[in-house]
Amino acid sequence: MDDLTALGTSAPEHLPAPTFSTEDEIWGAAYVLEGSKLGGAMFARQVPVEFPSGYLGFQGPKGAMKTFMEKLDEFSPVEEDRAIAAARSVFALFKRAAELELELIPS
């Protein structure tokens, strides 16, 4: 919200969040979210200093991604297809939000 305020804009309309009912689905969704934080940190390095980039720089505690990946490696999905479907649903939500923000499709 601080970055949006600094840019002189408000938050976009909320999109409906996907729902998850199994542990497999939660791990699949979490994988995308954790990876997004890591990617955001890499993008933040390329943002000019005069632009707000606090959102991109949030990574959580030091070593969080390593810890997450260790836990993920220990997890043995019962239904791998459900984990993959959940991950894809989160990617699809990110894609839809970007399309709406870039006005590629009508809202």
Buried (B, 14 or more C-beta within 10 A) or exposed (E): EEBEEEEEEEEEEEEEEBEBEBBBBBBBBBBBEBBBBEEBBEEBEEEEEEEBBEEBBEBEEEEEBEEBEEEBEEBEBEEEEBBBBBBBBBBEBEEBBEEBEEEEEEE
